[in-house]
Structure formats: structure tokens, C-alpha cells
Amino acid sequence: MPAMGFYTDTTVCIGCKACQVACHQWNDLPADLAEQPTGPDQPGQTRPLTGMSYDNTGSLSDLNWRHVKFIEKSQASDGTLSYQPTDASRENLQWLMMSDVCKHCVNAPCLDVCPTGAIMRTEFDSVYIQQNVCNGCRDCVSACPFGVIHMGGPENEGKGIAKKCTLCYDRMQHSLAPACAQACPTASIQFGPIEELKTRAEQRVNQLHSMGMSQARLYGADEKILGGLNAFYLLMDEPEVYGLPSNPKVPSRNVLPTNLWSFGSAILMGIAGLVSFRKRRMDSFAQGAAEQRRQEEVR
Amino acid sequence: MPPVDSFVENPHWNWFIVVYFFLGGIAGGSAFIGGLAALVGGDRMKPVLHWTALIPFPLLAISGLLLIADLGRPERFWHMMIQNQTWWPMFKYWSPMSYGSWLLLIFSGLAFVNFAAAIIGGRQGGFLGRFSWLPRVVGGGVLGTVFQILLLIFGYLFASYTGALVTATNQPIWSDTTMLGALFFISGVSAALSILILLTGWRSHDHYIVDRLETVDNWAMLLELVLIGLFLAFLGSIAWTFLAHRYGLTLLIGTVLLGLLVPLFLHWQPRLLGRTTPMLAAALALLGGYALRYAIVYAGQEIPIGGRMMG
């Protein structure tokens, strides 16, 4: 089975959020309400406005496995770049939109650290959290460099369990494309075998470069980012602008050097203990020997 | 700096984890010191062995309960060690949380045996008297030596793994250094020595033992100061952001000043406050050990650094 995944061309994203809606609908994810209805007179509320452009969900969450980002980029006449929607002195506004999702990394940090084996790699090379195995330790949350994984809240069916995009594993088992890619009206989200998607993405980058858009670049299509991302992106600015780290790391890289430093400190502490605990003992031996010599001299 | 969503999410490791790291550090440090004292300390250090046998197990029992309570699904705690679908053991040597779970289990078993042997002591009659062979087995001979070496090794591994646990993430501060394993281990040893000084000083006023323990503690505290310096050096420019935050100040004031420099000064001037001097130094060192873990656990989760964290 070839590795399957997403290629997201952010240049054609129109921010319609059809992907978010389709994801909610297929995965039966409830709306992220700020206040649950408590009676006929208390119908509950939607989340308050974020104040961040057209974004009303804020980030990926246990209920939002897709999140469309609206980045408002402006450039002042002196060349100063601004990305703050609240910046009053903005000029030459440009909207960068991107549908964010789990990257289904080849060297997935979440899978790397998961102590229960709940996070597994499927036959499609996607990363999947088994809901009946996860015990909610949250190690994967601190490991994911993209901030993808969230814990199910108490109001959810899967409370206390790690949640994220499944790459519609259930649909893929029946040869269906994930709901978000199926719903995307502009083909910003494309689904298919990763190698085919990479070829398509490289052609698109070349096309954009030939049109003078030299800032177009791929993120996660090669092995530099965690061995490759099975949900990779075509971006029009630095990765950080889109909330993507430029150099994410696999957590286990730190384990060996950390343990070597610990071992070194244990050796030093052992020597300190050896010298300190034995010193007085040696002193008492010396004292005993001197006492014996004195007694022999007396005799 | 462009606006970004949070790159790394906050895992919300709260005070359960801080207390666990603190108690686990003391338990591991205690076993390490007990092992050293048993192997090289001779008869004169035997009163220490009584305490190093009694301290770890209750702390590990509390630690286990804290860890289970901290899980999103506590009833599934055993999934850390057994795969619930295949019933095969679950073990990843490259995941500190995975091998740490096994360390907790094995170290708790060893600590329980040591604890039971200390409780049984020289009793002959009654229920406990049936196990009067246990103190003899673990207290001397080849088996006793092997047992103490195992306690020493597992005490070290357990006290240091908590540092590896937070380092093996992508959280800022935690993952920007490889010093935390060594730092947590040395701090655990220092905290264990402080408790031993408090117990032996308070119960028996044994100046020889207190003096020996303080000597080792001096080395531990000096080493801890060096490791804190290395930890900050590893952080690079982030170190200033950390130190300017309340958690950085907690580390500087709670750990470096009150938990290390003042106790070192009190060890240097043991008659400054009469007989309470070593007790005060030990109490402050304990406070410093807790402050260290509190500062680092919360700093990694809550300090917004660069574009990596918001909210």
C-alpha cells in the first residue's frame, strides 16, 4: 500500500471552511460551544469572536481536527511587515489562508513518545490514535511540534483521551478520500499517494516561480522536516508565518545525551560519596593502628 | 516576529507532576545514598541505612497514586506496561515515559523489600516474625550486596529519568537542554541528604553522620550549581526570557539562593545558629529542590517564547 496523504496548496485556499465543516460532519464532532444549553431560556452560546480576522475557532482542538488559518499580512511603505490584525497602521494587506491539520509525520514525535502504543501507524502510513488504548498521559501533546493533539474534554464521548485527525481512516478503508479533501471546492486540499502529490506540488511551485512568485515553497515535502510530512504544504511565506516550526525535532533525540549527562553526574556523586563516607572510616583505621602501636610500645 | 498559532500545546502537567518529581527525586536519591552508605560506609553509617530503607517506598506509593490520578483515564494506567489488545508487555527504551513506568514498578518492588526488611528488623514472634529471614538476606552477604547495588542503580535511574521525561518533548525550555536528567538526579540526592540530616540530627544528634552527610551534600550542591549554570547556558538567548519570568526568579531565589547558596554558607558556618544550623540548612535545601521542579515544570508550559507558544 503506498503512503497516502494531503498536499495543501495554500495559494488557492479561499477560507470557505468547507473542510472544517466536512470534518465535523463525518467524524460526528460537535460544535465547540462556549456555554452548553441548560434549558429553554438558556440556549447556550457559540464561541466568542476571536478578533483574529475571519477565524472563529482559534486553533486545532479536540473538536476541531481541521482549522483554517487567516493570516493578515501587511507591508508598510517603509517595508515593515506586520501580521497583527489589530495593527491600525496596516497597508497593502494580503490574506494568507491555510487549512491546518495533523501532518501525519514520517518520524512522528507523538508516536515516538506514546508509552501505551495507542498511537500507531496505519497501512496508509498515516498516524492514528486508538481510542480504546490511550490513557490520557498527554506525552504526545508535549511532543507534537505543531500543536495538533488535544485532550478530549469532559463533555466529550472520549473524555480524557488524545484527539486529532485520523486522515479519515474509516473512509480510506473503503477507498474513499478523507471528508475534507472531498469537500474542498478549490482543490487546495488534495489527497492521494504521497509520491504523486509531491510531483504535482513541484510542478505547481515551478509554475508559480515562472509567474514571478519566487516566495512559493514546499514545506514537509522532503525529508528535512521529521523525515517528511504526509500532509505537506505549498506556502507563500516563511513557515513561522503560518504557525509552522521551521525545524521541528523528534523528542527521542534528547534521550541519549540526557542520560549520558545523568550518568556522568552519578559517577561524580558516587565518587563524592565514596570519599566522604570512607574518609572517616579510613581515619578510624589509622587511629586504631596508631593506638595498637602505642600499646605495643608500652609493653 | 509574525503572528503564529501555538506551535506546541500545553500538556497541562500540573502540581501532581511537580510533587511526583520531588518525591521521586527524594526516593531515588535516598536509595542511591543508602546504596553508597551500605557498600562503603561501614558500621558507622548503619543508622542512615535504617532511614534510607524506610523513606523510598512510601514516597513511591504516593508517586504512583499521583501519576494515576493525573491520567485522563486513570483506570487505564496499566496500559503503560501491558498492551491491552495483545497482552504483551509494552516497552519503548527510547520513550522516557515508557521506560520510566517500568522503573517505577521495579524500583517500587525493591524499595518495598527494603522497607519490609527495616520494619521487620529483629522481630521474632507474630506475623512479621515469620519473615525474620528477610532482614538477614538483604542486610548482608553476597545477596545483600547485590541488593544494595540494585537499589543504588535503580535509585539513580529513577531520580534522573524524570529529567529525561520532560526533555524528550518539543516544549520550549524542556527540550532546549539535555541537562535536566543530571540536574534532577543531583537535586534528588541533595534533597534526600537533607531529609537524612533532618532525621538523624533530630532523632539521634549523631554528629559524625550529620557531618558525613553534609560533606556529600556540599558536593551535591556545588555540582547542582554547575548544572544549573550549564542548563542556562544550553538555553542560550531563551535563558534571559526564562530568568525574567516569575518561574526563572523562582529558580534563582528559591533554588540557587535559598536552596543552595544559603545552605552551603550554613554548612561552612555550622555554629552560626547553634544546633539548629544543620536543620535549617537541610530544610532550605529541601525547599530548593521543590522550587527547582516547580520552576522548570511550569516554565516549559507557560512561558511564551518566540513564536512557539501563545496563551
Boltz contact constraints between the chains, C-beta under 6 A:
constraints:
  - contact:
      token1: [A, 59]
      token2: [B, 5]
      max_distance: 6.0
  - contact:
      token1: [A, 83]
      token2: [B, 2]
      max_distance: 6.0
  - contact:
      token1: [A, 83]
      token2: [B, 3]
      max_distance: 6.0
  - contact:
      token1: [A, 84]
      token2: [B, 3]
      max_distance: 6.0
  - contact:
      token1: [A, 113]
      token2: [B, 95]
      max_distance: 6.0
  - contact:
      token1: [A, 115]
      token2: [B, 80]
      max_distance: 6.0
  - contact:
      token1: [A, 115]
      token2: [B, 95]
      max_distance: 6.0
  - contact:
      token1: [A, 115]
      token2: [B, 97]
      max_distance: 6.0
  - contact:
      token1: [A, 115]
      token2: [B, 98]
      max_distance: 6.0
  - contact:
      token1: [A, 116]
      token2: [B, 79]
      max_distance: 6.0
  - contact:
      token1: [A, 117]
      token2: [B, 83]
      max_distance: 6.0
  - contact:
      token1: [A, 117]
      token2: [B, 90]
      max_distance: 6.0
  - contact:
      token1: [A, 133]
      token2: [B, 79]
      max_distance: 6.0
  - contact:
      token1: [A, 133]
      token2: [B, 84]
      max_distance: 6.0
  - contact:
      token1: [A, 135]
      token2: [B, 71]
      max_distance: 6.0
  - contact:
      token1: [A, 135]
      token2: [B, 73]
      max_distance: 6.0
  - contact:
      token1: [A, 135]
      token2: [B, 76]
      max_distance: 6.0
  - contact:
      token1: [A, 135]
      token2: [B, 79]
      max_distance: 6.0
  - contact:
      token1: [A, 136]
      token2: [B, 71]
      max_distance: 6.0
  - contact:
      token1: [A, 136]
      token2: [B, 72]
      max_distance: 6.0
  - contact:
      token1: [A, 136]
      token2: [B, 73]
      max_distance: 6.0
  - contact:
      token1: [A, 137]
      token2: [B, 71]
      max_distance: 6.0
  - contact:
      token1: [A, 138]
      token2: [B, 11]
      max_distance: 6.0
  - contact:
      token1: [A, 139]
      token2: [B, 97]
      max_distance: 6.0
  - contact:
      token1: [A, 141]
      token2: [B, 9]
      max_distance: 6.0
  - contact:
      token1: [A, 141]
      token2: [B, 11]
      max_distance: 6.0
  - contact:
      token1: [A, 142]
      token2: [B, 11]
      max_distance: 6.0
  - contact:
      token1: [A, 142]
      token2: [B, 169]
      max_distance: 6.0
  - contact:
      token1: [A, 142]
      token2: [B, 171]
      max_distance: 6.0
  - contact:
      token1: [A, 143]
      token2: [B, 169]
      max_distance: 6.0
  - contact:
      token1: [A, 143]
      token2: [B, 170]
      max_distance: 6.0
  - contact:
      token1: [A, 145]
      token2: [B, 170]
      max_distance: 6.0
  - contact:
      token1: [A, 147]
      token2: [B, 6]
      max_distance: 6.0
  - contact:
      token1: [A, 147]
      token2: [B, 7]
      max_distance: 6.0
  - contact:
      token1: [A, 147]
      token2: [B, 8]
      max_distance: 6.0
  - contact:
      token1: [A, 147]
      token2: [B, 9]
      max_distance: 6.0
  - contact:
      token1: [A, 151]
      token2: [B, 72]
      max_distance: 6.0
  - contact:
      token1: [A, 160]
      token2: [B, 72]
      max_distance: 6.0
  - contact:
      token1: [A, 160]
      token2: [B, 73]
      max_distance: 6.0
  - contact:
      token1: [A, 161]
      token2: [B, 72]
      max_distance: 6.0
  - contact:
      token1: [A, 240]
      token2: [B, 2]
      max_distance: 6.0
  - contact:
      token1: [A, 240]
      token2: [B, 4]
      max_distance: 6.0
  - contact:
      token1: [A, 240]
      token2: [B, 307]
      max_distance: 6.0
  - contact:
      token1: [A, 241]
      token2: [B, 2]
      max_distance: 6.0
  - contact:
      token1: [A, 243]
      token2: [B, 4]
      max_distance: 6.0
  - contact:
      token1: [A, 243]
      token2: [B, 5]
      max_distance: 6.0
  - contact:
      token1: [A, 245]
      token2: [B, 7]
      max_distance: 6.0
  - contact:
      token1: [A, 251]
      token2: [B, 168]
      max_distance: 6.0
  - contact:
      token1: [A, 251]
      token2: [B, 169]
      max_distance: 6.0
  - contact:
      token1: [A, 252]
      token2: [B, 94]
      max_distance: 6.0
  - contact:
      token1: [A, 252]
      token2: [B, 168]
      max_distance: 6.0
  - contact:
      token1: [A, 254]
      token2: [B, 167]
      max_distance: 6.0
  - contact:
      token1: [A, 254]
      token2: [B, 168]
      max_distance: 6.0
  - contact:
      token1: [A, 254]
      token2: [B, 178]
      max_distance: 6.0
  - contact:
      token1: [A, 255]
      token2: [B, 94]
      max_distance: 6.0
  - contact:
      token1: [A, 255]
      token2: [B, 164]
      max_distance: 6.0
  - contact:
      token1: [A, 255]
      token2: [B, 168]
      max_distance: 6.0
  - contact:
      token1: [A, 257]
      token2: [B, 178]
      max_distance: 6.0
  - contact:
      token1: [A, 258]
      token2: [B, 164]
      max_distance: 6.0
  - contact:
      token1: [A, 258]
      token2: [B, 167]
      max_distance: 6.0
  - contact:
      token1: [A, 258]
      token2: [B, 178]
      max_distance: 6.0
  - contact:
      token1: [A, 258]
      token2: [B, 181]
      max_distance: 6.0
  - contact:
      token1: [A, 261]
      token2: [B, 178]
      max_distance: 6.0
  - contact:
      token1: [A, 261]
      token2: [B, 182]
      max_distance: 6.0
  - contact:
      token1: [A, 262]
      token2: [B, 160]
      max_distance: 6.0
  - contact:
      token1: [A, 262]
      token2: [B, 181]
      max_distance: 6.0
  - contact:
      token1: [A, 262]
      token2: [B, 182]
      max_distance: 6.0
  - contact:
      token1: [A, 262]
      token2: [B, 185]
      max_distance: 6.0
  - contact:
      token1: [A, 265]
      token2: [B, 182]
      max_distance: 6.0
  - contact:
      token1: [A, 265]
      token2: [B, 185]
      max_distance: 6.0
  - contact:
      token1: [A, 265]
      token2: [B, 186]
      max_distance: 6.0
  - contact:
      token1: [A, 266]
      token2: [B, 156]
      max_distance: 6.0
  - contact:
      token1: [A, 269]
      token2: [B, 189]
      max_distance: 6.0
  - contact:
      token1: [A, 272]
      token2: [B, 216]
      max_distance: 6.0
  - contact:
      token1: [A, 272]
      token2: [B, 219]
      max_distance: 6.0
  - contact:
      token1: [A, 273]
      token2: [B, 36]
      max_distance: 6.0
  - contact:
      token1: [A, 273]
      token2: [B, 216]
      max_distance: 6.0
  - contact:
      token1: [A, 274]
      token2: [B, 40]
      max_distance: 6.0
  - contact:
      token1: [A, 276]
      token2: [B, 212]
      max_distance: 6.0
  - contact:
      token1: [A, 276]
      token2: [B, 215]
      max_distance: 6.0
  - contact:
      token1: [A, 276]
      token2: [B, 216]
      max_distance: 6.0
  - contact:
      token1: [A, 277]
      token2: [B, 37]
      max_distance: 6.0
  - contact:
      token1: [A, 277]
      token2: [B, 40]
      max_distance: 6.0
  - contact:
      token1: [A, 277]
      token2: [B, 41]
      max_distance: 6.0
  - contact:
      token1: [A, 277]
      token2: [B, 45]
      max_distance: 6.0
  - contact:
      token1: [A, 277]
      token2: [B, 212]
      max_distance: 6.0
  - contact:
      token1: [A, 278]
      token2: [B, 40]
      max_distance: 6.0
  - contact:
      token1: [A, 281]
      token2: [B, 42]
      max_distance: 6.0
